[in-house]
Amino acid sequence: MSRFTYTAEKADGEVYKGVAEARDRFDLYTIVRREGGRIIGVDESKSRDLLSLSYWNSKLTTVSEYERILLARNLGAMLSAGLALSRALAVLERQTRNAKLSNVVSQLASEVRRGDPLHTALSKFPNIFSKLFVAMVRSGEEGGDLPQSLSVIADQMERMYNLKKKVRGALIYPAIVLGAIVGIGVLMMIKVVPTLAQTFAEMGAELPASTQTIIAISNFLVRYTILAAALFIFIVGSIYFAVKTPVGGRVLDFIFLKLPLIGKLVREVNAARTSRTLSSLLSSGVDMLTSLDITTEVIQNSYFKEVVQIAKASVGKGEPLSAAFTRREDLYPAFVGEMMSVGEETGQLTEMMKRLAIYYEDEVDRQTKDMSTVIEPFLMVFIGGAVGFFAVSMISPIYSLSQAI
């Protein structure tokens, strides 16, 4: 396949530029002719030129979630304004600054020009466009309202993006404080403790067990700095890769559920994510079983995944959706099952799911704002305990020496 940058002219005389992936120039002419254009000029560049900086840039860069949100929103806006899909994609390709995303949009435009539906083209890039994205685009294409579906998926992704930002933002403060404590502690061990240890040794002071422990740690860090750093990296790396395994991920999910303050937040975040995803999919016309299947992939915590999988199996057997959620009120709040049940009885399940999503998103917003205030006293106690232990351990030998003198 080659990548062509071409200049074409429409029937009304409008001249425009575009980029397309094609097997050869004959294939390119066919593609442009289908969209009502006539080739004026062509610039061919091999799409797999390994010496090209743009090639490696498009391979090594990543596509952020925010860029995908903008893509969906802008594409929906252009389609609503009356632009043809292939033309809208060509405009997006020129506007996109991310090299990888620009290359992907170019390939999407090529697939659409060949006659493939947009959802089929999107499904060829599963690392960029999720099943949720593809399913809602497919529903919009089949229902004849693609701009609305793109608007809905953009709103869905933006709300989930904001939800993750709020949770991460609430955890940044304690993470920075703990990191600073560890950093200062290491510096004290390397720079301060050795001087005090030498003084104690010269004066023949009798050291308590806590002081001996601190000095032993200090000696290890000073003598084997590289080994200590390597050991730290090994431990962190082992934990990281262990968490990526099914068993490790399961253990981490369990820990998060049982942690004070965090456990409640995890439940409400997953309730919001489940409700928002289901309401978006169902409102776009996606069937219930497919919606539940996609929701399973959107949810990250394995325990909540299991509930949705059980719900899918139950719905397949003819049971109401609310039954599975009502049985697992230890994970999903009781309010979720009740609202689902009301929605099923009144025929307004989609609306009830949307209200649930808004309610729990607001709850998460409130909790994340209050979290720093709640965590601060615990951090102060922890910092005070660490500083107090170090101070007592290092001052008590000095106090004993002064009494002896």
Stockholm file with secondary structure:
# STOCKHOLM 1.0

chainA/1-405         MSRFTYTAEKADGEVYKGVAEARDRFDLYTIVRREGGRIIGVDESKSRDLLSLSYWNSKLTTVSEYERILLARNLGAMLSAGLALSRALAVLERQTRNAKLSNVVSQLASEVRRGDPLHTALSKFPNIFSKLFVAMVRSGEEGGDLPQSLSVIADQMERMYNLKKKVRGALIYPAIVLGAIVGIGVLMMIKVVPTLAQTFAEMGAELPASTQTIIAISNFLVRYTILAAALFIFIVGSIYFAVKTPVGGRVLDFIFLKLPLIGKLVREVNAARTSRTLSSLLSSGVDMLTSLDITTEVIQNSYFKEVVQIAKASVGKGEPLSAAFTRREDLYPAFVGEMMSVGEETGQLTEMMKRLAIYYEDEVDRQTKDMSTVIEPFLMVFIGGAVGFFAVSMISPIYSLSQAI
#=GR chainA/1-405 SS CEEEEEEEEETTSCEEEEEEEESSHHHHHHHHHHTTEEEEEEEEEETTCTTCHHHHHHHHCCCCHHHHHHHHHHHHHHHHTTCCHHHHHHHHHHHCCCHHHHHHHHHHHHHHHTTCCHHHHHTTCTTTSCHHHHHHHHHHHHHTCHHHHHHHHHHHHHHHHHHHHHHHHHHHHHHHHHHHHHHHHHHIIIIIHHHHHHHHHHHTCCCCHHHHHHHHHHHHHHHTHHHHHHHHHHHHHHHHHHHHSHHHHHHHHHHHHHSTTHHHHHHHHHHHHHHHHHHHHHHTTCCHHHHHHHHHHHCCCHHHHHHHHHHHHHHHTTCCHHHHHHHTTTTSCHHHHHHHHHHHHHTCHHHHHHHHHHHHHHHHHHHHHHHHHHHHHHHHHHHHHHHHHHHHHHHHHHHHHHHHC
#=GC SS_cons         CEEEEEEEEETTSCEEEEEEEESSHHHHHHHHHHTTEEEEEEEEEETTCTTCHHHHHHHHCCCCHHHHHHHHHHHHHHHHTTCCHHHHHHHHHHHCCCHHHHHHHHHHHHHHHTTCCHHHHHTTCTTTSCHHHHHHHHHHHHHTCHHHHHHHHHHHHHHHHHHHHHHHHHHHHHHHHHHHHHHHHHHIIIIIHHHHHHHHHHHTCCCCHHHHHHHHHHHHHHHTHHHHHHHHHHHHHHHHHHHHSHHHHHHHHHHHHHSTTHHHHHHHHHHHHHHHHHHHHHHTTCCHHHHHHHHHHHCCCHHHHHHHHHHHHHHHTTCCHHHHHHHTTTTSCHHHHHHHHHHHHHTCHHHHHHHHHHHHHHHHHHHHHHHHHHHHHHHHHHHHHHHHHHHHHHHHHHHHHHHHC
//
